Amino acid sequence: MDYRDQVEFRRINADDDNGIAAFRTYKLLGHPSYILLDPDGTVLWKGQGEQSFEKLEADLVSALEQFSP
């Protein structure tokens, strides 16, 4: 399924200034790391390590259901 109409996806390099800042801000411990934020910047979910597509999609759907009014 395509979630681009509901979610903005970003890929950040952990080795550049933006990536280092993101790792510090969200207390990410390793990479790959994943974080889902609501529009206000509240963390809905975060995880790290390699994840299967099915696991990431299930976590995304769960976060979207939490956020939906």
C-alpha positions in Angstrom: 0.0 0.0 0.0 1.1 3.6 -0.6 1.1 5.9 2.4 2.5 9.1 0.7 -0.8 10.9 1.0 -0.7 10.4 4.8 3.0 10.4 5.6 6.1 12.3 4.6 9.0 9.9 4.4 12.5 11.2 4.9 15.8 9.5 4.8 18.6 11.1 6.9 22.2 10.2 6.8 23.4 9.4 10.3 26.9 10.7 9.5 26.0 14.3 8.5 25.0 17.2 10.7 21.3 16.7 10.2 21.6 13.0 11.0 23.7 13.6 14.1 21.2 16.2 15.3 18.3 13.8 14.7 20.1 11.0 16.6 20.7 13.2 19.6 17.2 14.8 19.6 15.4 11.5 19.4 18.0 9.5 21.4 18.5 7.0 18.7 21.1 4.4 19.5 22.0 2.8 16.2 21.2 2.5 12.6 19.2 1.9 10.8 16.7 3.7 13.0 13.1 4.5 12.3 10.9 7.2 13.9 7.3 8.1 13.3 6.2 11.6 14.3 2.8 13.3 14.3 2.6 16.7 12.6 3.4 18.4 16.0 6.7 16.4 16.3 5.4 14.0 19.0 7.0 10.6 18.7 4.4 7.9 17.8 6.9 5.1 17.4 10.6 4.4 17.0 12.6 1.3 16.4 16.0 0.3 15.3 17.8 -2.4 13.5 16.8 -4.1 10.3 13.0 -4.5 10.1 11.0 -6.5 7.6 8.7 -4.6 5.3 5.7 -6.3 7.0 6.8 -5.2 10.5 7.4 -1.6 9.4 4.1 -1.5 7.6 2.2 -2.9 10.7 3.9 -0.3 12.9 3.1 2.5 10.5 -0.6 1.4 10.3 -0.8 1.2 14.1 0.7 4.7 14.5 -1.7 6.1 11.8 -4.7 4.5 13.6 -3.5 6.2 16.9 -3.3 9.5 15.2 -6.6 9.4 13.3 -9.3 11.4 15.0 
